[in-house]
């Protein structure tokens, strides 16, 4: 049996940050369907479109703000969260933490986070 034939159980996320960074990474490689790797990838509990729908719903119902989405995108592109003890990032860290709290609660309700 090869690695591609093994049925891996889907894995839940540890927190909202891991979910968010997985989502951004998956979006960035979505168009690289022909990319082959020799090692098996981790199956996740949800699909990329599920996370996109969750974020959209949270935004449309007013739970996530434009400022929160901007910070999530800005630091998502940097592949890291803002640091609360860095003077230039402490305000962004507060916004980031509030956004991650909202996403964490919604993702836990759906069973995506342990």
Secondary structure, DSSP 4 states (H G I P E B T S, - for coil): --GGGS-PPPB-BSSHHHHHHHHHHHHHHTT-TT---SSPPPPBSS-HHHHHHHHHHHHHTTSS-HHHHHHHHHHHHTTSPPPTTSGGGHHHHHHHHHHHHHHHHHHHHTT-B-
